[in-house]
Amino acid sequence: MSERPYDLPLNTDPEVARICDEMWEVGYSRVGSILNSEEAGLLKNTFGSMMGDCRPWSERWTDFGATQYLLPPFGDRDQIMFSNIAGRDKKADLLLEKIMTDRLVKGALTLLLGEGYKAWELSARRSNGVDRGLRLHEDAIGEFGISVLLNDQYDAYGTTSLVPRSHRSKVRCREAGVEDYLRPSFMRRFTDPVIGSAGDVYFFFKKTWHGRIKSIKNVSSDSLIFGLYPSGYRFKPFDIPMAYMNELPDELKRLLRTDEGLVAQNDGYFIVQGDVRNDRIIDLIYRKEYSVRSVWGLGPYIKPSLYRARSVYLGLRNYFRQVEAHT
């Protein structure tokens, strides 16, 4: 392990230190089994039963506001995403609270993100058995991810997969051409899948390149996906109704409330309030002096050639389809 550019308190729990060091080194870490199988099954059944009223993705932005909290599940043949699950079921809320107040989760988040972090979204996701996968990508600056397995997941299909050490790459995922030219079916050759038992919790920086491998098994897979933001970073929170927020357990309420810990900006975004030291681990991964070289750095140089090759391929494919249609 390379020398780390941060200091952990002397009394840091060894497991919390392991999580922080793995996050710095590879960009993700298995926290541990925070829920037992019965608790994970309760969440799977609770949110799974609500996914029956699934709407097509095309209706997400035509029928619902950008920051509307009470959204139905949206999906397609690949996946179903049920956003803003806090406040939908009291028993489920208690288990979400258990995750976010767990000793390892809370301890590691405080060292990785600092105090006062907020939640953008708490979601349930179902990867369908015919999932065509999701191309590698990065998310917004400062966003931090938590994944919770709701069923045993011992293979790479239907779960998030991550590229080791890509969180400190000198080039971004899109700059390298990976988002456009690397199909999900190839990801299993060089990514690490989020696998384990029901109730296992994983952390990952959303700057770590991640996606889903194309599934070859007709088995669905359920997980929870959380997005957090530390102080000093900006995002657009959902407008949770006060009646829902007041019924939440304490930590969920702190994470999701928009009337405390956020400062509104003129463009609709909010900045998370708090002590911004710029030496948290989340800050360090964005600093150029800690970026690392990799084979993906060749992407910007070969991307134009890949673009031309794809244009030629698509042109020839369309030509022969037209010829076939007229014969």
Kinemage of the C-alpha trace (Angstrom):
@kinemage 1
@onewidth
@group {chain A} dominant
@subgroup {mainchain}
@vectorlist {calphas} color= white
{ca met a 1} P 0.000 0.000 0.000
{ca ser a 2} L 1.340 3.411 -0.953
{ca glu a 3} L 1.830 6.080 1.691
{ca arg a 4} L -1.491 7.722 2.396
{ca pro a 5} L -1.753 11.547 2.327
{ca tyr a 6} L -4.125 11.661 5.292
{ca asp a 7} L -3.938 10.905 9.002
{ca leu a 8} L -6.519 8.912 10.896
{ca pro a 9} L -7.082 9.505 14.618
{ca leu a 10} L -4.994 7.220 16.830
{ca asn a 11} L -8.119 5.668 18.364
{ca thr a 12} L -9.673 4.789 14.983
{ca asp a 13} L -11.383 1.400 14.946
{ca pro a 14} L -9.190 -1.007 12.893
{ca glu a 15} L -12.151 -1.953 10.678
{ca val a 16} L -12.967 1.698 10.025
{ca ala a 17} L -9.303 2.304 9.156
{ca arg a 18} L -9.411 -0.655 6.753
{ca ile a 19} L -12.453 0.786 4.993
{ca cys a 20} L -10.846 4.222 4.655
{ca asp a 21} L -7.577 2.792 3.333
{ca glu a 22} L -9.350 0.574 0.800
{ca met a 23} L -11.421 3.519 -0.362
{ca trp a 24} L -8.249 5.529 -0.920
{ca glu a 25} L -6.393 2.697 -2.647
{ca val a 26} L -9.033 1.187 -4.959
{ca gly a 27} L -12.095 3.474 -4.711
{ca tyr a 28} L -14.495 1.070 -2.986
{ca ser a 29} L -14.751 -1.208 0.054
{ca arg a 30} L -16.956 -3.902 1.512
{ca val a 31} L -18.041 -2.492 4.881
{ca gly a 32} L -19.533 -5.703 6.243
{ca ser a 33} L -22.802 -7.518 6.905
{ca ile a 34} L -24.887 -4.756 8.448
{ca leu a 35} L -28.286 -6.446 7.990
{ca asn a 36} L -29.083 -10.094 8.545
{ca ser a 37} L -30.814 -12.152 5.855
{ca glu a 38} L -34.278 -11.671 7.393
{ca glu a 39} L -33.874 -7.895 7.505
{ca ala a 40} L -32.579 -7.790 3.925
{ca gly a 41} L -35.503 -9.983 2.878
{ca leu a 42} L -37.984 -7.623 4.525
{ca leu a 43} L -36.594 -4.691 2.523
{ca lys a 44} L -36.559 -6.748 -0.666
{ca asn a 45} L -40.192 -7.792 -0.222
{ca thr a 46} L -41.385 -4.360 0.925
{ca phe a 47} L -39.924 -2.385 -1.946
{ca gly a 48} L -40.341 -5.220 -4.429
{ca ser a 49} L -44.094 -5.216 -3.827
{ca met a 50} L -44.140 -1.493 -4.605
{ca met a 51} L -42.363 -2.005 -7.928
{ca gly a 52} L -45.465 -3.539 -9.475
{ca asp a 53} L -46.722 -0.079 -10.408
{ca cys a 54} L -43.716 0.558 -12.644
{ca arg a 55} L -43.870 3.427 -15.133
{ca pro a 56} L -41.742 3.746 -18.297
{ca trp a 57} L -38.668 5.963 -18.098
{ca ser a 58} L -40.160 8.217 -20.787
{ca glu a 59} L -42.673 9.489 -18.223
{ca arg a 60} L -40.077 10.469 -15.618
{ca trp a 61} L -39.474 13.977 -16.948
{ca thr a 62} L -42.787 14.561 -18.715
{ca asp a 63} L -45.167 13.725 -15.868
{ca phe a 64} L -43.087 14.479 -12.763
{ca gly a 65} L -41.012 17.388 -11.489
{ca ala a 66} L -37.240 17.194 -11.259
{ca thr a 67} L -37.210 17.462 -7.451
{ca gln a 68} L -40.548 15.776 -6.743
{ca tyr a 69} L -40.084 13.351 -3.851
{ca leu a 70} L -43.017 10.938 -4.111
{ca leu a 71} L -42.130 9.240 -7.348
{ca pro a 72} L -43.396 5.881 -8.598
{ca pro a 73} L -40.910 3.241 -9.741
{ca phe a 74} L -39.590 3.717 -13.268
{ca gly a 75} L -38.057 1.034 -15.416
{ca asp a 76} L -37.524 -0.841 -18.654
{ca arg a 77} L -36.496 -4.352 -19.689
{ca asp a 78} L -33.123 -3.896 -17.956
{ca gln a 79} L -33.926 -2.489 -14.523
{ca ile a 80} L -36.494 -0.887 -12.224
{ca met a 81} L -35.493 2.085 -10.084
{ca phe a 82} L -37.635 3.090 -7.098
{ca ser a 83} L -36.364 6.446 -5.832
{ca asn a 84} L -36.877 8.121 -2.466
{ca ile a 85} L -37.780 5.022 -0.476
{ca ala a 86} L -37.497 6.657 2.970
{ca gly a 87} L -40.918 7.349 4.451
{ca arg a 88} L -42.732 4.687 2.434
{ca asp a 89} L -42.874 2.037 5.169
{ca lys a 90} L -42.157 2.385 8.904
{ca lys a 91} L -40.489 -1.014 9.334
{ca ala a 92} L -38.305 -0.346 6.310
{ca asp a 93} L -37.394 3.074 7.706
{ca leu a 94} L -36.082 1.473 10.876
{ca leu a 95} L -33.799 -0.774 8.834
{ca leu a 96} L -32.572 2.144 6.734
{ca glu a 97} L -31.853 3.928 10.010
{ca lys a 98} L -29.966 0.868 11.247
{ca ile a 99} L -27.707 1.001 8.180
{ca met a 100} L -26.942 4.704 8.452
{ca thr a 101} L -26.281 4.623 12.214
{ca asp a 102} L -24.187 1.456 12.208
{ca arg a 103} L -20.850 1.874 13.998
{ca leu a 104} L -18.719 1.055 10.947
{ca val a 105} L -20.886 2.974 8.492
{ca lys a 106} L -21.063 6.111 10.620
{ca gly a 107} L -17.426 5.953 11.684
{ca ala a 108} L -16.070 5.496 8.159
{ca leu a 109} L -18.381 8.095 6.616
{ca thr a 110} L -17.261 10.693 9.151
{ca leu a 111} L -13.598 10.129 8.227
{ca leu a 112} L -14.221 9.890 4.487
{ca leu a 113} L -16.698 12.781 4.147
{ca gly a 114} L -16.435 14.767 7.369
{ca glu a 115} L -19.342 15.838 9.548
{ca gly a 116} L -22.675 17.063 8.209
{ca tyr a 117} L -22.964 15.003 5.006
{ca lys a 118} L -26.434 14.893 3.455
{ca ala a 119} L -28.372 12.356 1.393
{ca trp a 120} L -29.452 13.157 -2.125
{ca glu a 121} L -31.310 9.928 -2.837
{ca leu a 122} L -32.104 6.610 -1.171
{ca ser a 123} L -33.297 4.169 -3.821
{ca ala a 124} L -34.145 0.525 -4.411
{ca arg a 125} L -33.024 -1.051 -7.703
{ca arg a 126} L -34.020 -4.280 -9.377
{ca ser a 127} L -31.788 -5.601 -12.141
{ca asn a 128} L -33.973 -7.796 -14.332
{ca gly a 129} L -32.861 -11.182 -15.583
{ca val a 130} L -32.598 -9.820 -19.134
{ca asp a 131} L -30.496 -6.850 -18.015
{ca arg a 132} L -28.391 -5.593 -20.938
{ca gly a 133} L -26.109 -3.854 -18.468
{ca leu a 134} L -25.055 -0.260 -17.975
{ca arg a 135} L -21.972 1.326 -19.536
{ca leu a 136} L -19.175 2.548 -17.303
{ca his a 137} L -19.583 6.125 -16.113
{ca glu a 138} L -18.834 8.577 -13.320
{ca asp a 139} L -21.406 10.571 -11.386
{ca ala a 140} L -21.455 14.139 -10.080
{ca ile a 141} L -18.463 15.726 -8.354
{ca gly a 142} L -18.451 14.948 -4.647
{ca glu a 143} L -21.124 12.250 -4.780
{ca phe a 144} L -20.552 9.193 -2.593
{ca gly a 145} L -22.244 5.830 -3.076
{ca ile a 146} L -23.526 3.112 -0.771
{ca ser a 147} L -24.789 -0.207 -2.099
{ca val a 148} L -26.715 -2.726 0.023
{ca leu a 149} L -27.346 -6.234 -1.314
{ca leu a 150} L -30.904 -7.448 -0.670
{ca asn a 151} L -30.266 -10.970 -1.932
{ca asp a 152} L -27.270 -13.277 -2.078
{ca gln a 153} L -25.168 -12.144 -5.033
{ca tyr a 154} L -22.274 -14.458 -5.823
{ca asp a 155} L -21.701 -13.705 -9.501
{ca ala a 156} L -21.059 -10.550 -11.496
{ca tyr a 157} L -24.408 -10.343 -13.290
{ca gly a 158} L -27.048 -7.815 -12.244
{ca thr a 159} L -24.919 -5.922 -9.740
{ca thr a 160} L -22.717 -2.824 -9.756
{ca ser a 161} L -19.190 -3.406 -11.068
{ca leu a 162} L -16.269 -1.049 -10.488
{ca val a 163} L -12.889 -0.394 -12.109
{ca pro a 164} L -10.172 -0.585 -9.421
{ca arg a 165} L -8.206 2.641 -8.824
{ca ser a 166} L -10.156 4.562 -11.471
{ca his a 167} L -11.245 7.110 -8.840
{ca arg a 168} L -7.824 8.757 -9.089
{ca ser a 169} L -7.284 8.322 -12.820
{ca lys a 170} L -5.660 11.235 -14.646
{ca val a 171} L -8.468 11.121 -17.221
{ca arg a 172} L -12.191 10.985 -16.614
{ca cys a 173} L -14.326 8.138 -17.876
{ca arg a 174} L -15.868 10.142 -20.703
{ca glu a 175} L -12.529 11.635 -21.764
{ca ala a 176} L -11.106 8.131 -22.103
{ca gly a 177} L -13.941 7.173 -24.469
{ca val a 178} L -15.055 4.366 -22.164
{ca glu a 179} L -18.656 5.615 -21.866
{ca asp a 180} L -19.113 5.566 -25.644
{ca tyr a 181} L -17.093 2.616 -26.861
{ca leu a 182} L -16.866 -0.028 -24.148
{ca arg a 183} L -19.894 -2.295 -24.054
{ca pro a 184} L -21.150 -3.729 -20.728
{ca ser a 185} L -20.488 -7.277 -21.939
{ca phe a 186} L -16.721 -6.606 -21.821
{ca met a 187} L -16.699 -5.191 -18.293
{ca arg a 188} L -16.337 -8.536 -16.529
{ca arg a 189} L -12.763 -8.804 -17.812
{ca phe a 190} L -11.403 -5.941 -15.724
{ca thr a 191} L -14.011 -4.808 -13.154
{ca asp a 192} L -14.779 -5.953 -9.616
{ca pro a 193} L -18.458 -6.741 -8.988
{ca val a 194} L -20.287 -5.891 -5.767
{ca ile a 195} L -20.953 -9.436 -4.580
{ca gly a 196} L -21.681 -11.083 -1.263
{ca ser a 197} L -24.539 -12.111 0.990
{ca ala a 198} L -27.884 -10.418 1.535
{ca gly a 199} L -27.347 -7.517 3.947
{ca asp a 200} L -23.772 -6.755 2.880
{ca val a 201} L -22.945 -3.059 2.540
{ca tyr a 202} L -20.414 -1.561 0.123
{ca phe a 203} L -18.998 1.958 -0.127
{ca phe a 204} L -17.703 3.497 -3.345
{ca phe a 205} L -16.758 6.927 -4.575
{ca lys a 206} L -19.059 7.913 -7.433
{ca lys a 207} L -15.896 9.102 -9.178
{ca thr a 208} L -14.883 5.446 -9.408
{ca trp a 209} L -15.870 4.203 -12.850
{ca his a 210} L -18.871 1.929 -12.421
{ca gly a 211} L -21.618 0.223 -14.382
{ca arg a 212} L -23.397 -3.139 -14.681
{ca ile a 213} L -22.264 -6.198 -16.619
{ca lys a 214} L -24.643 -7.600 -19.207
{ca ser a 215} L -26.579 -10.454 -17.641
{ca ile a 216} L -26.620 -13.965 -19.096
{ca lys a 217} L -28.821 -15.386 -16.327
{ca asn a 218} L -32.585 -15.088 -16.118
{ca val a 219} L -32.482 -14.131 -12.429
{ca ser a 220} L -33.362 -10.706 -11.039
{ca ser a 221} L -31.247 -9.006 -8.365
{ca asp a 222} L -32.285 -6.345 -5.834
{ca ser a 223} L -30.175 -3.785 -4.018
{ca leu a 224} L -30.359 -0.419 -2.317
{ca ile a 225} L -28.387 2.473 -3.820
{ca phe a 226} L -27.702 5.618 -1.752
{ca gly a 227} L -26.146 8.887 -2.882
{ca leu a 228} L -24.546 11.209 -0.303
{ca tyr a 229} L -22.812 14.597 -0.500
{ca pro a 230} L -20.287 16.040 1.991
{ca ser a 231} L -20.152 19.648 3.132
{ca gly a 232} L -18.891 22.069 0.510
{ca tyr a 233} L -20.364 20.141 -2.430
{ca arg a 234} L -23.578 20.922 -4.268
{ca phe a 235} L -26.604 18.995 -5.444
{ca lys a 236} L -30.344 19.376 -6.034
{ca pro a 237} L -32.275 17.776 -3.152
{ca phe a 238} L -35.735 16.322 -3.493
{ca asp a 239} L -38.619 18.200 -1.876
{ca ile a 240} L -39.645 15.713 0.781
{ca pro a 241} L -43.103 16.542 2.188
{ca met a 242} L -42.962 17.710 5.785
{ca ala a 243} L -45.510 15.062 6.836
{ca tyr a 244} L -43.163 12.326 5.605
{ca met a 245} L -40.018 13.886 7.048
{ca asn a 246} L -41.502 14.312 10.512
{ca glu a 247} L -42.200 10.568 10.700
{ca leu a 248} L -38.635 9.551 9.866
{ca pro a 249} L -36.132 8.282 12.462
{ca asp a 250} L -33.567 10.848 13.585
{ca glu a 251} L -30.655 10.086 11.256
{ca leu a 252} L -32.798 9.699 8.142
{ca lys a 253} L -34.461 12.994 9.019
{ca arg a 254} L -31.076 14.712 9.384
{ca leu a 255} L -29.871 13.312 6.075
{ca leu a 256} L -32.928 14.230 4.026
{ca arg a 257} L -34.299 17.452 5.487
{ca thr a 258} L -33.738 20.488 3.282
{ca asp a 259} L -34.428 23.177 5.901
{ca glu a 260} L -31.193 22.489 7.797
{ca gly a 261} L -27.614 21.966 6.663
{ca leu a 262} L -28.125 23.283 3.124
{ca val a 263} L -27.641 26.719 1.552
{ca ala a 264} L -29.706 27.512 -1.543
{ca gln a 265} L -27.951 28.805 -4.671
{ca asn a 266} L -29.396 30.920 -7.483
{ca asp a 267} L -29.402 28.033 -9.987
{ca gly a 268} L -31.570 25.625 -7.996
{ca tyr a 269} L -28.671 23.794 -6.412
{ca phe a 270} L -27.885 23.653 -2.702
{ca ile a 271} L -24.464 23.576 -1.020
{ca val a 272} L -24.022 21.343 2.000
{ca gln a 273} L -23.074 23.414 5.035
{ca gly a 274} L -20.306 22.451 7.408
{ca asp a 275} L -16.613 22.649 8.169
{ca val a 276} L -14.858 22.395 4.791
{ca arg a 277} L -11.234 21.517 5.493
{ca asn a 278} L -10.306 20.265 1.987
{ca asp a 279} L -8.212 17.483 3.509
{ca arg a 280} L -10.908 14.846 3.787
{ca ile a 281} L -10.389 11.709 1.712
{ca ile a 282} L -13.268 12.730 -0.578
{ca asp a 283} L -11.391 15.983 -1.309
{ca leu a 284} L -8.036 14.306 -1.933
{ca ile a 285} L -9.268 12.103 -4.773
{ca tyr a 286} L -9.984 15.241 -6.824
{ca arg a 287} L -6.518 16.753 -6.350
{ca lys a 288} L -4.189 16.384 -9.333
{ca glu a 289} L -1.107 15.636 -7.241
{ca tyr a 290} L -2.709 12.359 -6.146
{ca ser a 291} L -3.933 11.213 -9.558
{ca val a 292} L -2.404 8.063 -11.031
{ca arg a 293} L -1.454 6.966 -14.525
{ca ser a 294} L -3.138 3.973 -16.135
{ca val a 295} L -3.759 2.429 -19.532
{ca trp a 296} L -6.980 4.457 -19.681
{ca gly a 297} L -4.839 7.559 -20.149
{ca leu a 298} L -4.412 6.524 -23.798
{ca gly a 299} L -8.134 7.025 -24.325
{ca pro a 300} L -8.067 10.691 -25.399
{ca tyr a 301} L -5.475 9.839 -28.070
{ca ile a 302} L -7.277 6.869 -29.620
{ca lys a 303} L -10.821 8.192 -29.115
{ca pro a 304} L -10.907 10.044 -32.497
{ca ser a 305} L -9.937 6.843 -34.293
{ca leu a 306} L -12.608 4.890 -32.423
{ca tyr a 307} L -15.177 7.531 -33.332
{ca arg a 308} L -14.298 7.300 -37.028
{ca ala a 309} L -14.329 3.506 -36.951
{ca arg a 310} L -17.745 3.450 -35.338
{ca ser a 311} L -19.081 5.960 -37.874
{ca val a 312} L -17.866 3.764 -40.726
{ca tyr a 313} L -19.341 0.652 -39.118
{ca leu a 314} L -22.748 2.291 -38.551
{ca gly a 315} L -22.759 3.678 -42.068
{ca leu a 316} L -22.049 0.285 -43.621
{ca arg a 317} L -24.595 -1.419 -41.389
{ca asn a 318} L -27.341 1.016 -42.354
{ca tyr a 319} L -26.395 0.717 -46.041
{ca phe a 320} L -26.656 -3.076 -46.090
{ca arg a 321} L -29.922 -2.958 -44.159
{ca gln a 322} L -31.380 -0.654 -46.808
{ca val a 323} L -30.121 -2.914 -49.576
{ca glu a 324} L -31.637 -5.937 -47.852
{ca ala a 325} L -34.953 -4.123 -47.387
{ca his a 326} L -35.213 -3.454 -51.149
{ca thr a 327} L -34.346 -6.952 -52.290
